[in-house]
Amino acid sequence: MMRTRPLKVALLGCGVVGSEVARIMTTHADDLAARIGAPVELAGVAVRRPSKVREGIPQELVTTDATALVKRGDIDVVVEVIGGIEPARSLITTAFEHGASVVSANKALLAQDGAALHAAAGRHGKDLYYEAAVAGAIPLIRPLRESLAGDKVNRVLGIVNGTTNFILDKMDSTGAGYQEALDEATALGYAEADPTADVEGFDAAAKAAILAGIAFHTRVRLDDVYREGMTEVTAADFASAKNMGCTIKLLAICERAEDGRSVTARVHPAMIPLTHPLASVRGAYNAVFVESDASGQLMFYGPGAGGAPTASAVLGDLVAVCRNRLSGTTGPGESAYAALPVEGMGEVVTRYHISLDVADKPGVLAQVATVFAEHGVSIDTVRQQGKDGEASLVVVTHRASDAALGGTVEALRKLDTVRGVASIMRVEGE
């Protein structure tokens, strides 16, 4: 039997995502009620500009006092889609204190203060759900923390930022330079006026912290994630990648060490083989590849951003939280029992593609090979091209630690025959 008294929802933020959440709550009200077992009612919408016309939202529901809204006491669920650290953090904790569960899409806040927010939710017996914080509409967090709860996840490898994937895909498919591809992404609305959070990897790093924490049952904060942007990727890098049968993607990579005693989380551009499923992810789409002991390899793919896709994830969480509310239970909270140490980038082992500008004369290759050998870095392939006394030397290594590779590059820079290091890129996905 359906309960007639509605569950009341407070919406914090009514931008691209928030307005879609309100629209779906209205247009799909009957379906949502049937799935939950009770009607859901939009009880208030906190905004910064109350005078703006918001289609489908009664003006009497609009307020600029978000704190008063979450303190009302009759709110069952607070949906937070304003982003940023403050006032979102204070509003969420206040919501818990006044009896509401929370659905959030705030990746930056969860990556920085997820443990504290989970603790606050636990103290007050409330839910904290955040499927929309990572990869938009793609179901990812719930599979990791529920469907794979009985499995051991070893690696999460993914494209989690649509803006950077669009830019890199455009560079790959058309030969465009970085700035040209960025300009097109901006014109099409894929990139913000200030794209720093995307192209410098901050957005992807926050998502990597969240994914690593869930996958490895370990607290991983944003500061634990190695971050490298993709603004230095060039058309020449793509040409080298094609020569290797690869393309270039900005990847979030979360790994358990081979001995199982530590984890790493990192974001950086990398070459991946064209045969890898992530290589075929085009445009602004996201995809995440999960490797675990029992289930093997899984791939999650779909639109990773945008109003409607992100709202879909928010509404999925809203349904789950409302069901819990009716049954008097809460869903899974933080699982950090493993408490594995998070290692720095120096401990990461992978392959490398190094392009050197060298003098075109006998003995250069031998000198370079000696430096690699002295630092314990094994060479897989070498390609050399020369003209007019100058040459380019491309070296692809076998797997080596970042620390060993760093020492190798420093030694190479000291050789008289090495004019410069044109580029260094990791090779992943093998």
DRENLUM-166786 format. One record per residue (C-alpha): residue in one letter; x, y, z. Coordinates in Angstrom, 2 decimals, padded with zeros to 5 digits, always signed. Layout:
% residues N
res_px_py_pz
a_X_Y_Z;
...
This chain:
% residues 430
res_px_py_pz
m_+000.00_+000.00_+000.00;
m_+001.33_+003.42_-000.95;
r_+001.78_+005.99_+001.78;
t_-000.20_+009.13_+001.00;
r_+001.88_+011.60_+003.01;
p_+004.66_+012.80_+000.70;
l_+008.38_+012.69_+001.38;
k_+009.66_+016.26_+001.27;
v_+012.74_+017.17_-000.76;
a_+014.82_+020.36_-000.49;
l_+016.85_+021.26_-003.56;
l_+020.04_+023.27_-003.08;
g_+020.94_+024.83_-006.42;
c_+018.85_+025.20_-009.54;
g_+021.36_+025.50_-012.34;
v_+021.79_+023.09_-015.23;
v_+021.56_+019.97_-013.05;
g_+019.19_+021.30_-010.39;
s_+016.61_+022.49_-012.89;
e_+016.64_+019.06_-014.54;
v_+016.17_+017.38_-011.16;
a_+013.12_+019.59_-010.50;
r_+011.73_+018.94_-013.98;
i_+012.03_+015.16_-013.70;
m_+010.53_+015.18_-010.21;
t_+007.51_+016.99_-011.65;
t_+007.05_+015.20_-014.96;
h_+007.74_+011.71_-013.55;
a_+005.98_+012.25_-010.23;
d_+003.61_+009.29_-010.57;
d_+006.33_+006.88_-011.62;
l_+008.63_+008.03_-008.82;
a_+005.86_+007.60_-006.27;
a_+005.14_+004.08_-007.51;
r_+008.80_+003.11_-007.35;
i_+009.34_+004.62_-003.90;
g_+006.04_+003.72_-002.27;
a_+005.14_+007.31_-001.43;
p_+004.85_+010.61_-003.28;
v_+007.84_+012.96_-003.30;
e_+007.26_+016.67_-002.98;
l_+009.63_+019.48_-003.84;
a_+009.37_+021.49_-000.63;
g_+011.88_+024.26_-001.33;
v_+014.58_+025.40_-003.75;
a_+017.57_+027.43_-002.55;
v_+019.09_+029.74_-005.17;
r_+021.33_+032.79_-005.38;
r_+019.16_+034.78_-007.80;
p_+015.51_+034.51_-006.74;
s_+014.25_+036.87_-009.44;
k_+015.21_+034.50_-012.27;
v_+012.23_+032.75_-013.85;
r_+012.44_+028.98_-013.37;
e_+009.97_+027.10_-015.49;
g_+007.90_+024.57_-013.58;
i_+009.01_+025.76_-010.12;
p_+006.44_+027.80_-008.15;
q_+007.96_+031.08_-007.00;
e_+006.79_+030.45_-003.42;
l_+009.22_+027.50_-003.20;
v_+012.23_+029.64_-004.09;
t_+014.43_+031.01_-001.31;
t_+017.88_+032.49_-000.87;
d_+018.14_+031.20_+002.70;
a_+019.51_+027.69_+002.18;
t_+020.36_+027.28_+005.86;
a_+016.78_+027.95_+006.96;
l_+015.55_+025.49_+004.33;
v_+017.68_+022.58_+005.57;
k_+016.85_+023.43_+009.20;
r_+013.08_+023.19_+008.71;
g_+012.82_+019.78_+010.37;
d_+010.15_+018.44_+007.99;
i_+012.62_+017.85_+005.13;
d_+013.28_+014.17_+004.42;
v_+015.98_+014.50_+001.76;
v_+018.28_+017.36_+000.79;
v_+019.60_+017.30_-002.78;
e_+022.82_+019.34_-003.01;
v_+023.91_+020.40_-006.49;
i_+025.52_+023.77_-005.78;
g_+029.11_+022.44_-005.84;
g_+032.21_+023.82_-004.17;
i_+033.34_+023.37_-000.58;
e_+031.41_+026.06_+001.27;
p_+028.56_+026.61_+001.92;
a_+027.86_+023.07_+000.66;
r_+029.76_+021.37_+003.52;
s_+027.97_+023.35_+006.23;
l_+024.58_+022.86_+004.60;
i_+025.04_+019.11_+004.33;
t_+026.10_+018.69_+007.95;
t_+023.23_+020.94_+009.06;
a_+020.82_+018.81_+007.06;
f_+021.99_+015.69_+008.91;
e_+021.63_+017.45_+012.26;
h_+018.03_+018.37_+011.45;
g_+016.92_+014.93_+010.34;
a_+017.44_+014.86_+006.57;
s_+019.39_+012.44_+004.42;
v_+021.51_+013.89_+001.61;
v_+022.01_+013.24_-002.09;
s_+024.99_+015.15_-003.51;
a_+026.76_+015.60_-006.83;
n_+029.68_+017.44_-005.23;
k_+032.87_+015.64_-006.26;
a_+035.24_+018.31_-004.93;
l_+033.72_+018.25_-001.45;
l_+033.50_+014.46_-001.27;
a_+037.10_+014.07_-002.40;
q_+038.27_+016.51_+000.26;
d_+035.95_+015.79_+003.18;
g_+034.14_+012.56_+002.37;
a_+035.22_+010.84_+005.59;
a_+033.90_+013.67_+007.78;
l_+030.60_+013.79_+005.89;
h_+030.14_+010.02_+006.17;
a_+030.88_+010.28_+009.90;
a_+028.27_+013.02_+010.30;
a_+025.70_+010.95_+008.40;
g_+026.48_+007.95_+010.60;
r_+026.14_+009.91_+013.84;
h_+022.65_+011.01_+012.88;
g_+021.58_+007.75_+011.25;
k_+021.13_+009.30_+007.80;
d_+022.11_+008.45_+004.24;
l_+024.77_+010.12_+002.12;
y_+024.51_+009.12_-001.55;
y_+026.56_+010.61_-004.40;
e_+026.32_+008.58_-007.60;
a_+026.21_+011.80_-009.64;
a_+029.60_+012.95_-008.31;
v_+031.47_+010.65_-010.71;
a_+030.79_+010.04_-014.42;
g_+027.33_+011.60_-014.67;
a_+024.65_+009.11_-015.69;
i_+026.98_+006.10_-015.65;
p_+026.11_+003.74_-012.75;
l_+029.51_+003.34_-011.14;
i_+029.58_+004.14_-007.44;
r_+026.69_+001.83_-006.57;
p_+028.19_-001.14_-008.48;
l_+031.54_-000.57_-006.77;
r_+030.20_-000.31_-003.24;
e_+027.28_-002.76_-003.56;
s_+027.43_-005.09_-006.58;
l_+031.19_-005.72_-006.17;
a_+031.15_-005.64_-002.35;
g_+031.98_-009.35_-002.26;
d_+034.79_-009.09_-004.79;
k_+038.33_-007.73_-004.63;
v_+038.86_-004.78_-006.98;
n_+042.44_-004.44_-008.17;
r_+042.28_-001.63_-010.68;
v_+039.98_+001.15_-011.84;
l_+041.06_+002.77_-015.10;
g_+038.91_+005.38_-016.76;
i_+038.07_+008.45_-018.77;
v_+036.10_+010.52_-016.28;
n_+036.14_+013.98_-017.84;
g_+034.20_+014.63_-021.04;
t_+035.83_+017.96_-021.84;
t_+039.35_+016.56_-022.01;
n_+038.21_+013.50_-023.91;
f_+036.53_+015.71_-026.51;
i_+039.70_+017.78_-026.93;
l_+042.03_+014.78_-027.20;
d_+039.65_+012.97_-029.54;
k_+039.54_+016.04_-031.79;
m_+043.35_+016.26_-031.80;
d_+043.57_+012.58_-032.69;
s_+040.93_+012.51_-035.42;
t_+041.68_+015.83_-037.16;
g_+045.31_+016.60_-036.34;
a_+044.28_+019.82_-034.59;
g_+046.54_+021.41_-032.02;
y_+045.55_+021.71_-028.37;
q_+044.38_+025.32_-028.53;
e_+042.35_+024.77_-031.69;
a_+040.61_+021.76_-030.15;
l_+039.96_+023.65_-026.91;
d_+038.43_+026.55_-028.83;
e_+036.02_+024.16_-030.54;
a_+035.12_+022.50_-027.23;
t_+034.37_+025.95_-025.77;
a_+032.25_+026.97_-028.75;
l_+030.20_+023.78_-028.47;
g_+029.68_+024.20_-024.72;
y_+031.84_+021.25_-023.68;
a_+034.46_+023.47_-022.03;
e_+033.91_+026.24_-019.49;
a_+035.13_+029.78_-020.11;
d_+037.88_+028.90_-017.61;
p_+038.69_+025.23_-018.40;
t_+041.44_+024.88_-015.81;
a_+039.62_+022.37_-013.58;
d_+039.18_+020.07_-016.57;
v_+042.34_+020.41_-018.64;
e_+044.69_+020.49_-015.63;
g_+043.12_+017.33_-014.22;
f_+041.57_+018.71_-011.01;
d_+038.09_+017.43_-011.89;
a_+039.36_+013.96_-012.77;
a_+041.57_+013.84_-009.66;
a_+038.59_+014.46_-007.37;
k_+036.73_+011.62_-009.07;
a_+039.78_+009.36_-008.80;
a_+039.94_+009.97_-005.04;
i_+036.29_+008.96_-004.65;
l_+036.65_+005.86_-006.84;
a_+039.85_+004.69_-005.13;
g_+038.34_+005.09_-001.67;
i_+035.32_+002.96_-002.57;
a_+037.20_+000.36_-004.63;
f_+039.93_-000.29_-002.06;
h_+038.00_+000.34_+001.21;
t_+040.59_+002.97_+002.08;
r_+040.37_+006.70_+002.72;
v_+041.84_+008.47_-000.28;
r_+041.78_+012.27_-000.32;
l_+042.30_+014.65_-003.19;
d_+045.80_+015.44_-001.92;
d_+046.71_+011.75_-002.28;
v_+046.06_+011.78_-006.03;
y_+048.93_+012.52_-008.41;
r_+047.69_+015.00_-011.01;
e_+049.08_+016.00_-014.38;
g_+047.09_+017.99_-016.95;
m_+046.94_+017.54_-020.71;
t_+047.80_+021.05_-021.93;
e_+051.28_+019.94_-023.05;
v_+050.04_+017.14_-025.31;
t_+050.96_+017.94_-028.91;
a_+050.17_+016.76_-032.42;
a_+053.65_+015.20_-032.44;
d_+052.68_+013.09_-029.41;
f_+049.66_+011.80_-031.33;
a_+051.87_+010.99_-034.31;
s_+054.16_+008.97_-032.04;
a_+051.17_+007.24_-030.49;
k_+049.87_+006.25_-033.92;
n_+053.26_+004.78_-034.79;
m_+052.84_+002.52_-031.76;
g_+049.24_+001.61_-032.56;
c_+048.00_+003.81_-029.71;
t_+045.98_+006.91_-028.98;
i_+046.18_+009.36_-026.06;
k_+043.60_+009.77_-023.28;
l_+043.55_+011.63_-019.97;
l_+043.13_+008.74_-017.56;
a_+042.20_+008.35_-013.91;
i_+044.01_+005.26_-012.65;
c_+043.47_+003.70_-009.24;
e_+045.54_+000.59_-008.52;
r_+046.20_-001.90_-005.78;
a_+049.90_-002.82_-005.50;
e_+050.85_-006.29_-006.69;
d_+051.51_-007.37_-003.10;
g_+048.13_-005.92_-002.04;
r_+049.66_-003.81_+000.71;
s_+049.16_-000.33_-000.72;
v_+047.25_+001.62_-003.36;
t_+047.93_+004.48_-005.73;
a_+045.67_+007.02_-007.44;
r_+046.74_+009.21_-010.34;
v_+045.49_+011.32_-013.23;
h_+047.60_+012.03_-016.31;
p_+047.67_+011.73_-020.12;
a_+048.71_+008.31_-021.35;
m_+049.07_+006.34_-024.53;
i_+046.74_+003.34_-024.70;
p_+046.62_+000.65_-027.41;
l_+043.89_+001.02_-030.01;
t_+042.83_-002.50_-029.06;
h_+041.88_-001.40_-025.53;
p_+038.16_-000.66_-025.03;
l_+038.89_+002.84_-023.71;
a_+040.61_+003.80_-026.97;
s_+037.26_+003.81_-028.79;
v_+035.57_+006.23_-026.35;
r_+034.93_+009.30_-028.47;
g_+033.76_+012.87_-027.99;
a_+032.60_+013.97_-024.55;
y_+031.74_+010.47_-023.36;
n_+033.14_+008.79_-020.24;
a_+034.08_+005.17_-019.65;
v_+035.54_+003.31_-016.68;
f_+037.26_-000.07_-016.82;
v_+037.19_-002.11_-013.58;
e_+039.36_-005.17_-012.96;
s_+038.61_-007.48_-010.03;
d_+039.46_-011.01_-008.89;
a_+036.13_-012.75_-009.37;
s_+034.29_-010.73_-012.00;
g_+037.33_-010.08_-014.17;
q_+037.05_-007.05_-016.43;
l_+034.00_-004.78_-016.49;
m_+033.44_-001.59_-018.47;
f_+030.96_+001.19_-017.72;
y_+030.25_+003.63_-020.55;
g_+027.98_+006.60_-021.20;
p_+027.50_+010.37_-021.00;
g_+029.58_+011.65_-018.12;
a_+028.16_+015.13_-017.72;
g_+025.28_+017.40_-018.68;
g_+022.05_+018.40_-016.99;
a_+019.81_+015.45_-017.83;
p_+022.42_+012.65_-017.48;
t_+023.64_+013.96_-014.11;
a_+020.06_+014.51_-012.94;
s_+019.33_+010.88_-013.81;
a_+022.01_+009.79_-011.34;
v_+020.69_+012.22_-008.71;
l_+017.15_+010.86_-009.09;
g_+018.39_+007.29_-008.83;
d_+019.95_+008.16_-005.49;
l_+016.81_+010.03_-004.43;
v_+014.69_+006.94_-005.04;
a_+017.09_+004.76_-003.04;
v_+017.28_+007.21_-000.13;
c_+013.50_+007.66_-000.03;
r_+012.99_+003.89_+000.04;
n_+015.41_+003.67_+002.95;
r_+013.53_+006.47_+004.69;
l_+010.24_+004.62_+004.42;
s_+011.70_+001.36_+005.70;
g_+013.57_+003.05_+008.55;
t_+016.97_+001.89_+007.33;
t_+020.07_+003.42_+005.78;
g_+022.17_+002.26_+002.87;
p_+025.89_+001.51_+002.89;
g_+028.10_+004.16_+004.45;
e_+031.84_+004.61_+004.25;
s_+033.88_+001.42_+004.04;
a_+037.47_+002.22_+004.98;
y_+038.31_-000.87_+007.03;
a_+041.33_-001.82_+004.85;
a_+043.12_+001.46_+005.65;
l_+045.82_+000.74_+003.08;
p_+048.64_+003.26_+002.72;
v_+048.40_+005.46_-000.38;
e_+051.77_+005.47_-002.11;
g_+053.21_+008.39_-004.04;
m_+053.81_+008.50_-007.78;
g_+057.40_+007.36_-007.40;
e_+056.20_+003.83_-006.58;
v_+054.01_+003.52_-009.68;
v_+055.28_+001.01_-012.24;
t_+054.33_+001.37_-015.91;
r_+055.79_+001.68_-019.41;
y_+057.12_+004.97_-020.79;
h_+057.45_+006.64_-024.18;
i_+060.37_+009.12_-024.21;
s_+061.20_+011.37_-027.14;
l_+064.72_+012.87_-027.14;
d_+066.37_+015.49_-029.35;
v_+069.93_+014.27_-029.89;
a_+073.00_+014.92_-032.01;
d_+073.03_+012.87_-035.20;
k_+076.37_+011.15_-034.86;
p_+077.76_+007.69_-034.06;
g_+077.61_+006.45_-030.46;
v_+074.58_+008.46_-029.32;
l_+072.30_+005.43_-029.12;
a_+074.90_+003.51_-027.14;
q_+075.26_+006.38_-024.65;
v_+071.51_+006.63_-024.17;
a_+071.13_+002.87_-023.77;
t_+073.89_+002.86_-021.15;
v_+072.06_+005.48_-019.08;
f_+068.85_+003.42_-019.14;
a_+070.78_+000.29_-018.11;
e_+072.56_+002.09_-015.25;
h_+069.18_+003.09_-013.77;
g_+067.64_-000.35_-014.14;
v_+065.18_+000.66_-016.86;
s_+064.84_-001.91_-019.62;
i_+064.30_-000.71_-023.19;
d_+061.60_-002.32_-025.31;
t_+061.99_-000.48_-028.63;
v_+064.07_+002.38_-030.08;
r_+063.44_+004.47_-033.18;
q_+065.91_+007.06_-034.49;
q_+065.55_+009.59_-037.28;
g_+068.24_+012.09_-038.25;
k_+068.82_+015.03_-040.57;
d_+071.38_+017.85_-040.86;
g_+073.26_+016.90_-037.73;
e_+070.19_+016.66_-035.49;
a_+068.07_+013.61_-034.70;
s_+065.08_+012.46_-032.73;
l_+065.34_+009.33_-030.66;
v_+062.15_+007.64_-029.41;
v_+062.54_+005.08_-026.63;
v_+059.75_+002.86_-025.32;
t_+060.58_+001.10_-022.07;
h_+059.43_-002.05_-020.41;
r_+057.69_-001.52_-017.06;
a_+059.65_+000.66_-014.67;
s_+058.95_+002.74_-011.59;
d_+058.35_+006.46_-011.92;
a_+061.26_+007.08_-009.58;
a_+063.64_+005.02_-011.75;
l_+062.44_+006.74_-014.91;
g_+062.90_+010.15_-013.27;
g_+066.50_+009.36_-012.41;
t_+067.08_+008.14_-015.96;
v_+065.76_+011.35_-017.50;
e_+067.88_+013.52_-015.22;
a_+070.98_+011.58_-016.27;
l_+070.03_+011.85_-019.94;
r_+069.77_+015.63_-019.66;
k_+073.44_+015.71_-018.59;
l_+074.69_+014.01_-021.76;
d_+076.35_+016.39_-024.22;
t_+074.74_+014.53_-027.10;
v_+071.19_+014.99_-025.77;
r_+069.85_+018.39_-026.81;
g_+066.61_+018.04_-024.88;
v_+063.74_+015.84_-023.75;
a_+060.89_+016.58_-026.15;
s_+058.22_+014.59_-024.33;
i_+057.62_+011.87_-021.78;
m_+054.36_+009.94_-021.73;
r_+053.21_+006.87_-019.87;
v_+051.86_+003.86_-021.75;
e_+048.89_+002.20_-020.02;
g_+046.16_-000.33_-020.64;
e_+048.23_-003.41_-021.42;
